[in-house]
Structure formats: C-alpha cells, structure tokens
Amino acid sequence: MQVNLVEERAMILQEQLTMDQAEGRAWSNKMSAFGRLERVTSLFSRPKDEEFELLYKEKRYQPFWHIICSSCYVYERRRQYPLKVSGPEVESVSIEGMQYDATTGTITLSGLEHCREEVRNEVMIDGLTNKPTPDLSSYLGYSKTEIAEDDLDDFQPTDTIVVPPQARATAVVRDILIGMIKSVQADRIIEDRIDVERVDLYYRPVYAFQYRWHAKEKEAIVEYDGMTGKMQTGGKTFQQYAGKILDPEFLFDISIEAVDLLVPGGGLAIKLAKKGIEVAQSRKEAAQNRNEN
C-alpha cells in the first residue's frame, strides 16, 4: 500500500467584522442574551442602558479542520460466469473456437475482471467538539492567510485569544482513514493507494461580550461571528485560554502514528511523501533493534 501525506497548513481567516462593529451590534441587541421571558417583560417596562454593564469582551480565534483524503484500488481478479443455454437438448456450445459442455443446462465461462475503485472524502471538523460540521465549508471562500510553520510555536495575535483544538491531526486523520481502508479480493493488485490530500487547520474570528443586568442581577453573553456577522446568544467566553500558544508538534503529527495503523502485518510497502518521515522511521527501527539485542 502506498500512503501519501500532504504538508499540513495552518490558516487564519481575515475578519469581515471588526471588534468595534461587533461591540456596537452587541450593545444594541444585549436584551436578546437574557432570554425570551425577559425580552417580553421589557416591552412593558423598557430598561435603560445604564442598568447594563459590559463586564468582559474578547476576540478569539476558534479552530476547525478541513481534511481531504482519497483512495484508489486498481486490481484484477478471475471469475466464473455461468450461462444458461437455450434448452435441455443442448450438449455443448462453441464460442470463439472454444467448446463448453452444457452438462447441467448451463455452460461456464472464465473471465478476467479489470477493477477500479476510487473514494474521496472531504470533511470539516469543529475544533472544539471534534464533530463533523459540514456547514463550516462556507468559511473556505473567505480571504485567509497562511501561518508560516516557523511562526506556529509563538503565534499569538495582540489582544486575541487563540483557542487550541481539542484533537490533533493524528486523531482526526486516523478516524477518516479507518473508513477508507478496505480489503479487496484480487489475483493481482496493480495500484493500492491512499492520499491525504489536505490537512488544514483554520482559525475563524469570534467576538464575545458578557453583560450584567443589575436590576435583575443576571449575566449573559452575546457572540458575533467575525466572518458572517451572525449573532448568537447563550455562548461562552474563553478567558481560561488567554495567552495559549499553538504547539505545532501537537497540531500536526499525522506521520508515523497514523501510518502504523495502516500496516497490520508489516508486509506492505509504505511510501510516504512527507518531509522528515524517513528520520522518524529509522529511529523507531533502531529502538526495536536495541530491544531485541
């Protein structure tokens, strides 16, 4: 089996809504954060702005994965094709110079099937829940900037919280590959290949505003999507992630661990198109040799 791994990338989406714009919209819609009952009550006695206080605000980058994998199996297999003859009086049939006995009312032809199976799987994974979220594909059309690999380990924009994903690339890619690996019945395998075509980590801007309604002694949060401008209530803030930096080794480590999963018996030839894989594999083999000795 040939497994090809693409170079991973980290992308940051360019905001369409600024912090000031989001804060202005949030203040105008702050009553929406306190629930339907409070909104209905406020229609009879509309609260004044001075009854509300902005306790906290943040801009954060929220992660999601965009991963594309494909598989290709090309193989040949021999098969027998039973063919019913026209009646019981038929003793044999000649086809292209070959004679076939019709002993049971059928003849059997032998053939070589030329087979090709291709599967392509594109998924969007929410970085906080680790669940497939197809709607995230709508962000792919926005302007984005790639974070250089050398800058990943100290990437921390000013006044912005970078929320780390809850799963690294290994786990995400592994789950996808499990569903794509298959065993084929073949006399000869011509091509047996899996391509990890894309492993991109995206960061999208989200604004959160926490308000306190002093008269009701209640607090609530309004969020705005920095790309679409969509408002959401009942969300959370991520103050606990403040100052968190990205760890490239945690984010992108799909090499050996993911590939080991694909080699159940060790008898398959693995070709990896990823920088540094050869070094990692040689270290693993050296460690095994030391254990045997």
N, C-alpha and C positions, 0 to 999 in steps of 0.2 A: 504494500500500500504506500502510495506517495501522499504525503501531507505537506501542504504549502501554507506557511503562515505569513501574513502581511505585516508590515511595520505598523505598529499602533500609533494612534494620534490622540491628542487632547485638544479640543476646540472650545473657544469661548464665543458665545453669541453676542452680537453687538446690540445693545439695548435700543428699543424704539421709544421707550417712555423713560424720562429722567426721574430722578428722585423727587425734585420739586413738583413736577407734574403729578406724580403718583400721590404725593402728600396732599396736594390740593384736592384731588379727587376723593381721597380717603376721608378728609375732613368733611367734605360735602355729603358724604354717604355714611358717616360714622354711625348713624342710628340703625343702619342695616345690620351692624355687627351685633346688636343687642337682642335680636330675636323678634319674631313676628308680633308677639303679645305686647312687647314694649313699644313697637312701632305704632300699633293700633292705639294704645293708650296715649301716646304722644300727640295724636291727632286732636284730642280734646284739650290737652294742656301742653302745648309745644314747648319743650325745654329750650333754654337759652344756651348759647355757645359757651358762656362762662361756667356752665355746670359740667363741662367736659374738660379733661386734661389729657394731653398726649404724654403718656408715660415713657414710651420707648419706640424707636423706629430703627429699621435695619434694611440694608440692601444685602442680599445673599445670592450666591451662585449655586443653583440646585442642579445635581448631576443626572444624566441619563446616558445609556449606552445605545449606540447604533452598530449592529453587528450583521454582517452578511457572510453566509457560508454556502458552499455548493459542493456537490459530489457528482462524480462521473464514473460509471461502471460500464466497461465495454468488454464483452466476452462472447464465447462460442460454446454451444452445447449440442450434443446429438440427441435426437428424439425419434421415436417411432410413431408413425401416423397410420392408424387402422382405417381402411377404406372399404365400405360395404359395396359388394358387387351387385349386378342388376338382377340376379336370380339364382336359385339353387342348382340350375343346370351348368353354371359357370365353374369350370375346373381350375382355370388359371387365366391370368391377364398379362399381356406383354406391354411394357411401357418403355419407349426409347431403347429397345433392344434388350431389356431386362424382363425375364419372365417371373411372375409371382404366383405361387399356388394359392388357390382360394378354398382351403380345406374346411373352413367354418363359415363360409359365406362372406368372408372378408379377405382382403389382402393387406399386408403391412409394408408401408414404405418407410425407408430410413432417410433422415434429412439432417442437415447441419444448420442450426438456428444461429443467426448473427444478431446479437442483442446489444442494446444500448439503453442505459437508464441514467437520467440526469435529474437532480433535485436541487433547487435553490431556495434557501431560507433566509429571509430578511426580518429581523426583529428589532423592536425598540423596547428597552428595559428601563423602567423607572429606577433611578439610583438609590432611592430611599426605601422603596418597598420590594425591590428585586422582582417585580412582576411585569410580564409583557404588557405594554401600554401602546397600542398601535397609534393612538391619537398624537403621540409625541412626534410622529413623522412630519407633522405640519410645521415644525420648527426648522426642518432641514433647508427650507428655501430662504431663510434669512441670512443676512451677512454674518460672517464669522471670521475669527482669527485663530490660527493655529498657535498653540503654546509650544515653543521650542523645547525639545527633550531636555536640554541643559538647564532650562528655566523651571522645570516642573517641581524640583525639590524645594524651591524657595518662592514659588508663585503665591503671592498674597497681595491682591489689589488694595489700594488705600480705602479705608472705611467700608470694606466689603467682607462679608463672611463667606469663605469657601467651604461648602458642606461636602465632606468626603462621602463617596458612595459606600453603601453597606456591603457590597460584594465586589471582589476584584475580578479582573478579566478572566482568570483561570476558571473560576466557578461558572461565570456566565457562558463562556465559550464551550466549556465541557458539557453543560446541560444541552446546548444546541447540537453538539456533535453526536451525543448519545442517540438522538432521534434520527440522525442521518446515516449512521453506520449500519450496514446490512450485510448479510451473508448471501452470496449468490451461488446457485448450483450451476457449475460450468465445467466443461472439459478443458477449456483454455481461457485464461484471463488475459486480455490484451491491454486494458487500462483499468486501473483501480486507484482513484484519486479523490482526495478531499482538499478543497481550497478554502481557507479562511480569508475571504476577500477584503473584509473591512472590520476593524475593531476601533471604533471611535468613541471617545468619552466626550460628551458635550456638557457645557455648563450654561444654563439659562438664568437670566436675572429675575429675581422676585423681590418685591418690596413688601414689608410688613410693618403695620402700625398698631400699637397697643394703646387703647384709650380707657380712661376711667370716667364713669358717670357718677359723680359724687353724690347726687341726690338719691340715687338708687344703690350706691355702694357696690357697683358692679364693674367688671372689666371685660373687655372684648377686643378682638383682633380683626383688622381688615388687611387683606393681602391684594396686591396688584401684580399681574404678570407683566414683566418688563418688556415682553415681545408683543403680546396681543392686546395689552391693556385691560384684560378681563379681571373683574373684581371677584374675590372670594372671601367669605366670612367663615368663622369657626376654625381658622388655621392655627398655626403655632409660630413661635419665634425660635431662633436657633442661637440664642446667646451663648449656650454652652459650647458652641463650635468656634467661637471667636478666636482668631489667631491660628486656627488649624491650617497646616500647610499640606500640600499634596505629596505623597510618597510614591515616586514612580515605580519602585520595586513592588509596592503593594498593588498599585493600579494595573500594571502591565507585567504579568508574569505567566503568560499562557504557554510558554515554550515546553519545557520538559514535562511538567506535571500533566498538562493536557494531552500531550502526545503519548505518554506512558499508558494512558487509558486506552489508546487505540492499538496497543500491541499485546494482545492476550497471551501469545506464545513466544514472542520474540523471533519468530521465523519470517517476519515480513520486513522488506527493505523500506526504511524510512528516509525520505529526503526532505530536509527542512530548509525552506527559503527564509531564514531569519538570522540576522547578524548575531553572532555570539553563541549560537546553539551548539556548535561543534565543541567549543571550550567547555561548556557545561556538561555535555555528554561524556567527554573524556575524563572529567573529574569524577563523575559518577562511576564510570568503569574502573578507574583507579582505586576508588574506595572499595568496590566489590572485590577486586583482586587482593587487596590488603586483608580483607576479612577471610578470604579463602586460604591465604598463606598463614 
